[in-house]
Structure formats: C-alpha cells, structure tokens
Amino acid sequence: MKLLKDERKLKDPSLKKNKRARDGDDVPSSAAQEEYDATSVLRGPFKLSQAQQDRGDRKYRELPLPPGSIRRAIRPLAHLGSMNINDIQRFIRTNGPGGYHLAATDLPDEQLQTLIDFMDCVHLLTRPEVDLVHMATIRIDWLEKMARVERDVPGPEGKAMVNHGLIEIWQAVLEWGPLWTHWTYIFERFLASLTRKMTNRAAPERSMCDNWCMSASLDLMRTQLRGQLDGVLSGGLPGCSKSRVHAKIQSLGGLNGARARATKHGPATRSFPKFRATSRGHSLLCLSQSDRSDVAALLGLQPDQVQQRAERFDCKCFVGGVARTTGAMDAATVAAGKFGCSSVFAVAAGRAGQEVIGKIKTFVRVFAAGDVTADLVVAAFFLPMVNPPRSFGYQCVDNRTISAPKFVLRGDVGAPVGCVRSPRLGDPPHVSWVIDTHWSDKRWKRELQN
Amino acid sequence: MLRSIIDSPGWANNILKDPVFMESIFSIALAYSTDGVNPFRSGQYTLWPLAFKVLNLPPALASSTALIILGGVVHGPKKPKTLQAYQLLIADEFAAGRRGLKSTSPCGNYTIHFSTKLVLTTADGPANGLMLNQQTANAAWGCIKCTIMGTYCLHRQLYGQVRRYLPLDHRYRVDPSFGTPEIRPPPEKRTLATTRRHAAYAELQKAAGLKAATFTERTQVAARTHTHTHTHTHTCTRTHQPNLHPTCQGGKGQCSLDTLDYFNYIEASMIDVVHNMKESWRKVSVVCVWVLLFSRLLVDCISLEPPYHCLSLHTS
C-alpha cells in the first residue's frame, strides 16, 4: 500500500513543476538544498539484469512466511528503487546469534559493497577494544562509507536517524570507551529476564517486582552471604535438615547459576570437528600424482611412499549457530564454481583484523608407507598470503591457483571462526564475522580478467 | 587503547577527578537506563522499568544481568507521556547518595562511608527522548546530542547530511552523485547551557498555553488542514515544522536529571540504535517500587535515611 502511495507521488504533476522550478535556479538556495527531491530519493541508480530480477523474484516469492503476512504480496525486487530498511533486512538475513548472511546475487554490486561497508562501519564501533590512533586514521574513510550509505540506499532509510546516531556513537565511543561497556543490550537482557519473572497476568508489574526482589536476595545470599551461611550451617550431622539445607545451598551456582551452566554445556569447541570414520561422511579418493607429490612434500616423504588411496571426509560444524559444511556437501555451488552460503571459510590474521583467505573444501586422510596416516585439510585460497606459512599453516599461494586445492596439515588449521557480534568478555579478539557471499568470487574473477 | 570504560577520558573527568567520589573505595558509579517492555507481547500495555548498572565493578560483573538494579517500574496501558516525575525521585535519591551514605562493612566489623554517583544514561531513541525530555526521531531537531535539522519528506524526517562532517575541501562535498554541493559545517553540538535554554523556552511556551504535542500529531493535523490545497505531502519542509517555537530546538521541557548539580545530562547520555518505537501516550498509573538500591552489593543498608523501602503513588 505504501509503495503504491509512493509511486503515486512520483507521478504527481506539482512535484515535477517544483523540480523544473528548481532546475531553473543557477545557484541552489539553502532552502532548496535542505529539500530532497522525492524522485532522487526513491529511484536509485541501480539496475538488475533480467535474470537477476527473475531469480530474486522467484526466491522471495517462495520464501516461507507466516500466514497473513503482507510481504507475501510484494515482489521485493520489482521496486528496488523504493527499497526500505525492511527489505534490506530481508537481504541481510540474521542467522543465529550474530551472523550475517547477504543474499548477494540479488543486489547490484555497488549497492552490495555499500552495505558491506555499512556493516563494517557498525562493526568498527562495536569492537571490544578501542584503538584511538586507528580510529583517528580511519575517520575520513568511515565518514565516506556512511556518506555512501546515504547515497546508495534509496528511500528515506538511508537518511534515517539511526544512521546519524552512528556518528554520535562514534563520539561516545571516543569519550566513554568501547561500546559494550555502555550499550543497552545488557539492559535489554535484563528486561527480558524481568518479563520472564511475570507470574500473574492480572498484576504483571507486582509479580515481576516481587519475583525480582526474591531472586535478587537469593543472589545476594549465594554470593555475598555464602561465607556466613557456611559458618552457620556447617557442622551438622549427615542427613539432618541442617546439613541437607547446606548441601542444597552449596549445589546452587553463582550468579544466575553460571557455574551450573558451565558444567552443563561444557567449554566451547575450539577446533574443527573430529574425523568420523562413518560411511556417511566418508568416501574413497584416488590421489593424482601431483596431489601425491604435494602431500609427500608436506609430510617430508618421497612421492612414491604416499598411497593413491585416500579417504575423504566432509563435515558439518556449527559456528555461531550457523551450520557450515565443507565443499562436497553443497556440491551444486561447487559445480557452479562458486562458494556456497554455508561453506567453511578459512580465516587468517591480517592487517585489518581477520581476513577471509579461502575456503575449506574437504578433509582427507592419506596413507603412506609404514602404516603412516595423516589427516589433511584441503583448502582453496583466493587471496595471496603476505606472511607465508605458519600463521595458520597455510602456504603462500597465488590467487590464480584457486582451482588447485592445497593440502594443509590438520593440526595447523585454527578454530572455526564465527559470526560473533557481541564481544565475549575475556576472549582474545579473534572472533570476527564472515560474510560468506559471492563477492570474493566476483572480485577474484575481476582480478583474473585484469 | 581503551579496553574498558575505566580507561576512557569520560571516566577520568567524571570519576577520577571527583574528590567526593574518590573519598571512599566503596563509592558506586551507576548508569541509568530505561526502556518500554510489553509483558503480554500484544496490545499496548507497557512497563517502563528504570534500571541501573554498577559501572565500577569488574567488567564481567558489570555486564551481568543479575547485578542490574531495578529502581522502579512505570506501568500503564500506553506509553507514558513523560517520565520526569518519576525521574525526579531518582534524582532525589542520587542527590541523597551524593551527600554521603553510611553502612556496615561486608564483614560487619566497622562502619563505612560512601557516596553514589550517576555517571551516564543510555537508552534507545524514544526512551532517550522521554528520559531527557527532548524530541527524538521524526522531529525537526531529532538528535539529542546535536542540533542537526531534518527535512520532511515521504512522511518522515530525513537527517543524513553525513557530508557535513567531512572536511570542507573533501571531494564528496561537491560530487554530483551525492546531489547538491554541501557547504555547511558539522551541526552544532548541544551543550548543557543551550539545552537548558531550550528547555526553559519550552516550559515558557507550555505555560503560555501552547500544547507541546508530538510531531506526529502535528503532521496529521497539518495534513488534514491541507487536504484541499495539497493532494499529497510534498517535499516542502517549512509547513510541517512543529508548532513549538524554533527557539526550543527540540526541547520539550526541563529534565529532572538536571537537578543533579554534577550531572551533565547532555554529554553523559548515550544513544543506542537498538530499535525504534512509535510515539504514543495516554493516562499512566505508576507503581514505583523503590527497593533498597544498594542492598545487593553491601550487606547492611538499613541505616539509610530516610528509609525508602517501598513507595507507591498513583497519578492520573
């Protein structure tokens, strides 16, 4: 409905008259400068090819939506010029705790790059540590990106207050330190927990406050009064009520049961999943001569000593709640020469934090003479590495050799890197978000052409 | 390299150079936030919990949900029109805390003296407006930190104007792909003095009988009155400015947090772009549950005077 209104506005004759009148002016007055032309706001300079348009339309028409949703009636890409932030959020689908997925093929390249830059801008502000020197050096660059967002995101959303708010947040970060110390996510979490404390729908506020007082005093007892409680309750005979109460209190965790949570879920996984010798993800592989020489060089053997037979494993791991798979499991995209949206990506420490340097294709287990077995990772790289080996164990490869898979020792591959937006306290800042789109593929192709 | 709020210049200015705060190692620095929640996930019934976070704890504890202090809950069938009356209670609390508090040490052996200080406020857009008594998004002067002026187009206020922050000789300022050349300097920052002046103007106009209605209402009224002359809402900005005199610059009245003499409520307010909410207001009833503010950290606060255990008031 709203779109129809906007289109009607475009056809309005008085608007065109205004535009003509303004074109007649030689020097734009300040009033005219403040006004925005509705046509330029609505229509971006972007166009999709017919194939892209059809694909996007088909995709979004079949997108599962709750019944009665108004979006079902809208073909999102037919009105790209009037795309607003809701549509953009469609493109930037959030997956799991803090992961971004960009439906890259649905957007023109310039607009996609602007959106990626925009996410970079936000990401910079949400860093766990603030480097004042670094921020001062990239200030102009950051503002340019924000200006490009204002230009390239059509519709009023590119000029919304939230975008201006980011500029103010920059100042706040300079003044008050990293954003996680004073953002409202903590309070939002608290509000959510408060809402869960509501037990009486007839009197929500009273039950919430009562239960909050109860839990707060319980927390106080568990933490601050722990020593005094231990002193009072210790020394009872085993089995008596006093010792039972003591045991119960001791079994309670610390704040919000943090200890119980830690023991229940265990420590976070910090490595690639283990090789499973099941028939499901395992197939036999015949290594070529060049593969064998590569593997032999890696293992310090002669090429003849490496057997032709190898086992291939494909696995699925969860990074930040998003399922990532190695190459063979999304065979369609591999066959098309692209990188799938759910692939495992190799990330190395680079100049600007983490850099996506390649894609994990598969895992192989090779056999050599003398019952030697070795687990290797086959990875395809699309960026040249500046510091050759041992950062993650990758060799320095030219980006033109992307089609030739490289073998890497499995022990040299780091942990899966996920899409973690909120910094975890105490973690080293090695987590970063990975946009797994086709843009790198495109860039690589462009470089090849050049 | 700033690793925490402890390293920041704001902390150094507000805490480390504050002799009253630094008198005692037990002093408490608090951040204040509020936001609307709907407990029923439907309807317009909202709760506005006033929450506090202790800033001078270790970072893991300061970010812990369990250690957030619930100061009070404003509830009602609609979003409250203003929070200033309830924040006045909070400001009084903080003024009392600034004068000094007495308590018993955690081990119970000796008496300690300490003070509390409100260091910063943080909220999303509409909550910021309620908290600071200013107009926010969809108003002409919608930013609480600067006097950037939006333009009305497509039923919304558009701000943008990022190029104003670039250097004057930057190529983007004259790049035709960005539209008309931009020659304006960055918008002027709000300071405490100017904001107080705007608030005083707004109070004067309200006293003179000018209703400080929300901008949305005004545009609706304007659209109704212009129905016969304009068939659409065109891009002209001037006719849709709020009726409050421009001298108010987005201020809607005095902020009750301004009663704290040490608190610069413009510089210490943080914007968070978590979400946007629609403006609405109606009759609000309130139950302000003032639980012992500091009892979660220190064992014995019974000696607080006057005893704010629970206070409940109803307004219509």
Interface residues (C-beta under 8 A of the other chain):
Chain A: D6 R8 K9 D12 S14 L15 N18 P28 A31 A32 Q33 E34 E35 Y36 D37 A38 S40 V41 L42 P45 P128 E129 V130 D131 L132 I140 L143 E144 M146 A147 V149 E150 R151 G155 P156 G158 K159 A160 M161 V162 N163 H164 G165 L166 I167 E168 I169 Q171 A172 L174 E175 W176 G177 P178 W180 T181 H182 W183 T184 Y185 I186 F187 E188 R189 F190 L191 A192 S193 L194 T195 M198 R201 P204 E205 R206 M208 C209 W212 C213 S215 A216 D219 L220 Q224 L225 L255 N256 L425 G426
Chain B: M1 L2 R3 S4 I5 I6 D7 S8 P9 G10 W11 A31 S33 D35 V37 P39 F40 Y45 L47 P49 A51 K53 L55 P59 A60 L61 A62 S63 S64 T65 A66 L67 I68 L70 V73 H75 P106 L120 T122 A123 D124 G125 T136 A137 N138 G142 C143 K145 C146 I148 M149 G150 T151 C153 L154 R156 Q157 L158 Y159 G160 Q161 V162 R163 Y165 L166 P167 H170 Y172 S177 F178 G179 T180 P181 E182 H230 T231 H232 H234 T235 C236 T237 R238 E267 M270 I271 D272 V273 V274 N276 V287 V289 V291 S295 R296 L297 V299
